[in-house]
Amino acid sequence: MVGYFLKKRVAFHVMQYNAKRKWSRRGLLDVIINDDVFFFFKFSNEQDLLAILEEGVCMVEGKPLILQRWYPHINLSKNVHKLIPLWVKIYNIPLQYWNREGLSRICSGVGNILMADSLTEQICNIATGRPRFAKLLIEVDSQRPLPDKLYVIIPGDLGSKPVDVCL
């Protein structure tokens, strides 16, 4: 697998540490970097590599790492991505916003919702219980900084309540 950062990259030792922490149990064997600042990740089996690629963009030290499958004669270029998909966890969601419309309103401060994970989708379809967070795939503008917190105004309450965003 090969990866690159859109703008400022992290140092090699930071990338190596994060990759080993995230993927050592998933068959990661080695991490190397070339002169053009592309990171290469070697795995023991293809199944784990494909599972990681399916997860989409990976965040390292708050910076998106664009990943793709490596193959012989690959043309390595850093494509300019205007919009990128990120999995986002949103905590402290007020009860009245725990539905599709409410989550969409909250996430509009980050980007456009592409999909929810299966648990979030199930909870939005039933009226009982809710997990600690919603996990959503959101399309974000790569040129804008990502928020740490969003504030939700609840009708009838004084002020606004913070909603935590974890990328």
C-alpha positions in Angstrom: 0.0 0.0 0.0 1.2 3.5 -0.7 0.2 6.8 1.0 0.8 10.5 1.0 -0.3 13.6 2.9 -2.1 16.4 1.1 -0.2 19.2 2.6 2.3 19.1 5.5 3.4 15.6 6.2 4.4 14.0 9.5 8.0 12.9 10.1 8.9 9.4 9.1 9.4 8.1 12.7 6.0 9.5 13.6 4.3 7.8 10.6 6.2 4.6 11.4 5.1 4.6 15.0 1.5 5.4 14.1 1.3 2.7 11.4 2.8 0.0 13.7 0.4 1.0 16.5 -2.7 0.9 14.1 -1.8 -2.0 11.9 0.7 -4.3 13.5 -2.1 -6.7 14.4 -3.3 -6.5 10.9 -0.2 -7.9 9.3 2.0 -4.7 8.9 5.6 -5.8 8.2 7.4 -2.7 7.2 7.1 1.1 6.6 9.5 2.9 4.2 9.6 6.4 2.6 11.0 7.5 -0.8 12.6 10.7 -1.8 9.3 12.1 -3.1 7.8 11.6 0.4 5.5 8.7 -0.4 5.1 6.2 2.4 5.0 2.5 1.5 3.4 -0.1 3.8 4.2 -3.8 3.4 1.7 -6.3 4.8 1.9 -10.0 5.4 -1.4 -10.7 3.6 -3.7 -9.0 1.1 -6.9 -9.4 3.1 -5.7 -7.1 5.9 -4.4 -4.6 3.3 -7.7 -4.5 1.5 -9.7 -4.1 4.8 -7.5 -1.0 5.6 -8.1 0.5 2.2 -11.8 0.0 2.5 -11.8 2.1 5.7 -10.9 5.2 3.5 -8.8 8.1 4.6 -6.6 7.5 7.6 -5.8 10.3 10.0 -2.3 10.6 11.4 -1.6 13.4 13.9 -4.7 15.2 12.7 -3.6 15.1 9.0 -5.3 13.0 6.4 -3.1 10.3 4.8 -4.4 9.3 1.4 -3.9 5.6 0.8 -4.1 3.5 -2.3 -3.0 0.1 -3.4 0.5 -0.2 -4.7 1.2 -2.1 -7.9 4.3 -2.4 -10.2 4.7 0.6 -12.5 2.3 2.8 -10.4 2.5 6.5 -11.3 3.1 8.2 -8.0 1.5 11.6 -8.0 -0.1 13.7 -5.3 -3.5 14.4 -6.7 -5.2 17.5 -5.5 -8.3 16.4 -3.6 -10.8 19.1 -3.0 -13.2 16.8 -1.1 -12.1 13.8 0.9 -14.2 11.3 2.9 -13.5 11.0 6.6 -15.0 8.8 9.2 -16.1 11.1 12.1 -17.3 10.2 15.5 -19.7 12.7 17.1 -20.2 12.6 20.9 -22.7 14.3 23.3 -25.5 14.4 20.8 -28.7 15.8 22.4 -31.5 13.3 22.4 -33.7 15.4 20.0 -30.9 15.4 17.4 -30.5 11.7 17.4 -32.2 11.1 14.1 -31.2 11.5 10.4 -32.2 15.2 10.2 -30.6 16.1 13.5 -27.3 14.4 12.6 -27.3 16.0 9.2 -27.7 19.4 10.8 -24.9 18.8 13.3 -22.6 17.4 10.5 -23.2 20.4 8.2 -20.6 22.1 10.4 -18.1 19.6 9.1 -19.2 18.6 5.7 -21.8 16.4 3.9 -22.8 13.0 5.3 -22.2 10.2 2.8 -23.3 7.4 5.1 -23.5 6.2 8.7 -22.0 3.0 10.1 -24.4 0.2 10.7 -24.9 0.8 14.4 -25.7 4.5 13.9 -28.0 3.6 11.1 -29.9 1.1 13.2 -30.3 3.5 16.1 -31.7 6.2 13.8 -34.3 3.7 12.6 -35.6 2.7 16.0 -36.7 4.8 19.0 -35.0 2.8 21.7 -31.6 3.3 23.1 -28.6 5.1 21.6 -24.8 4.6 21.7 -22.3 7.0 23.1 -21.6 8.4 19.6 -22.6 8.5 16.0 -20.0 7.3 13.5 -20.5 8.9 10.1 -18.6 9.1 6.8 -18.5 12.8 5.9 -17.2 14.4 2.8 -15.0 17.3 3.9 -13.2 20.2 2.1 -9.5 19.4 2.2 -8.7 23.1 2.1 -10.6 24.0 5.3 -9.5 23.3 8.9 -11.5 20.7 10.7 -13.4 21.7 13.8 -12.7 20.2 17.2 -16.1 21.1 18.6 -19.5 22.1 17.1 -22.1 23.9 19.0 -25.8 22.9 18.8 -28.6 25.4 19.7 -31.5 23.6 21.2 -34.8 25.4 21.0 -36.1 26.3 24.4 -32.7 26.1 26.1 -30.5 29.0 27.0 -27.3 29.1 25.0 -25.8 26.3 23.1 -24.4 22.9 23.9 -21.0 21.6 22.7 -20.9 18.5 20.5 -17.5 16.8 20.4 -16.1 15.8 17.0 -13.5 13.1 16.8 -11.8 12.6 13.4 
